[in-house]
Amino acid sequence: MLLNDSPNEHMSPVETFNNFNLKMPPRLMAVKALELFEGETGLMIDLGAGAGSDCAYFLAHNWKVIAVDINTQGIETMLKTIGNKYIDRINVIKDRFENVIFPTVDLVIANCSLPFCDKKYFSSVWENIKNSIRPGGRFAGTFFGLNDDFKEKAILLNSDQINTMFEGFEYEHYSEDEQESEVVGPQGKKVFRHWHVYKVIAKKQMHNN
Ligand SMILES: C[S@@+](CC[C@H](N)C(=O)[O-])C[C@H]1O[C@@H](n2cnc3c(N)ncnc32)[C@H](O)[C@@H]1O
C-alpha cells in the first residue's frame, strides 16, 4: 500500500505492505469513512480484511463487523488483534469474497483487496457489493490503476471504469496517486515497486432515478 495510506506515517513501507502485522493502524479510507457517519453506528463488511486493523477500528467505535478473507494467517492475526473484547460483534468468514452473498450493510470496506478478485467474477462481486449497500450507505476502499506494477497479478482499472462502477453513488473522497516505494519482494529481498492507486469513498444515492 502507499506510504501515505495510513494515518500513522511512522510505518515503514515494508510494514505497510505486510498486512498481517499485529497492531497495524486503520487505513486512511476507513478512518475517513467512519468520520462521514458522524457518530452513527451500523454494520460494516470488510472484504479482504487481512490483519483486521479496519475491523478493530470499527468495533472499537461500536459497529458490528463482518470480516471476509481467504487467508488463514491474516485471520489468525485479526483474531489476536481483536481479542475477546468484541468477539460478539464480529462475524469472520474464511472464504473468497466471490463466494459470499453479502447482507444489507451500512458500509463496505475493501482496502487493497478487490484487485485480487478472480477476473471472471469481478463484475458479479461488484454488483453484489452495490446491492448490499443500503441507500445512504457507503463504499470505502482502493483500486489499482493501469500503471501499477501488479499488472499480471491484479485487476487494474482506469478512471472511466471506476466512474462507471460508481454510477448511482456520490463521491465523498476520490484521489489518484502514483509513487515508488520499497516492499518485500521474492526471497524476502527489498525491491522498489510502482504504485498507482485510486482511493474512493462513495455514498449510495437514496433514490436511483
Ligand atoms: C493486501 S491485503 C489487504 C488487507 C487489508 N484490507 C488492509 O488494507 O490491510 C489483501 C487481502 O485480501 C485478501 N484477499 C485477496 N483476494 C481475496 C478474495 N478473492 N477473497 C477473499 N479475500 C481475498 C488477502 O488474503 C489479503 O488478506
PDBQT file of the ligand as one rigid body, heavy atoms in Angstrom, charges set to zero:
ROOT
HETATM    1  C1  LIG A 301      -3.116  -6.533   0.516  1.00  0.00    +0.000 C 
HETATM    2  S1  LIG A 301      -4.113  -7.342   1.686  1.00  0.00    +0.000 S 
HETATM    3  C2  LIG A 301      -5.108  -6.016   2.361  1.00  0.00    +0.000 C 
HETATM    4  C3  LIG A 301      -5.573  -6.320   3.755  1.00  0.00    +0.000 C 
HETATM    5  C4  LIG A 301      -6.353  -5.202   4.434  1.00  0.00    +0.000 C 
HETATM    6  N1  LIG A 301      -7.577  -4.910   3.731  1.00  0.00    +0.000 N 
HETATM    7  C5  LIG A 301      -5.503  -3.973   4.570  1.00  0.00    +0.000 C 
HETATM    8  O1  LIG A 301      -5.836  -2.956   3.985  1.00  0.00    +0.000 OA
HETATM    9  O2  LIG A 301      -4.511  -4.045   5.279  1.00  0.00    +0.000 OA
HETATM   10  C6  LIG A 301      -5.298  -8.165   0.659  1.00  0.00    +0.000 C 
HETATM   11  C7  LIG A 301      -6.165  -9.108   1.470  1.00  0.00    +0.000 C 
HETATM   12  O3  LIG A 301      -7.225  -9.569   0.627  1.00  0.00    +0.000 OA
HETATM   13  C8  LIG A 301      -7.360 -10.953   0.790  1.00  0.00    +0.000 C 
HETATM   14  N2  LIG A 301      -7.945 -11.467  -0.453  1.00  0.00    +0.000 N 
HETATM   15  C9  LIG A 301      -7.414 -11.355  -1.703  1.00  0.00    +0.000 A 
HETATM   16  N3  LIG A 301      -8.252 -11.900  -2.603  1.00  0.00    +0.000 NA
HETATM   17  C10 LIG A 301      -9.322 -12.345  -1.899  1.00  0.00    +0.000 A 
HETATM   18  C11 LIG A 301     -10.525 -12.995  -2.272  1.00  0.00    +0.000 A 
HETATM   19  N4  LIG A 301     -10.774 -13.287  -3.542  1.00  0.00    +0.000 N 
HETATM   20  N5  LIG A 301     -11.415 -13.307  -1.308  1.00  0.00    +0.000 NA
HETATM   21  C12 LIG A 301     -11.155 -13.022  -0.007  1.00  0.00    +0.000 A 
HETATM   22  N6  LIG A 301     -10.026 -12.407   0.410  1.00  0.00    +0.000 NA
HETATM   23  C13 LIG A 301      -9.126 -12.076  -0.532  1.00  0.00    +0.000 A 
HETATM   24  C14 LIG A 301      -5.951 -11.462   1.079  1.00  0.00    +0.000 C 
HETATM   25  O4  LIG A 301      -5.979 -12.704   1.735  1.00  0.00    +0.000 OA
HETATM   26  C15 LIG A 301      -5.413 -10.333   1.944  1.00  0.00    +0.000 C 
HETATM   27  O5  LIG A 301      -5.697 -10.543   3.303  1.00  0.00    +0.000 OA
ENDROOT
TORSDOF 0
